[in-house]
């Protein structure tokens, strides 16, 4: 994958997770919870895992940018 910031090749890898992972758009809450996400724009990155799992990610060693593809 090519980095959207610096256009260099990114390293592929994964991010280990053990709970649901959401991205909250323009959220100002310091500790988002299921209740704070309700009614606000958020993007589901992973489901609720029964066991720890890995999600696909890419890292740019040049600009330290991380990309996580969000598949529905």
Buried (B, 14 or more C-beta within 10 A) or exposed (E): BEBEEEEEEBEEEEBEBEEEBBBBEEBEEEEBEEEBBEEEEBEEBBEEBEEEBEBBBBBBEEEEBEBBEEEE
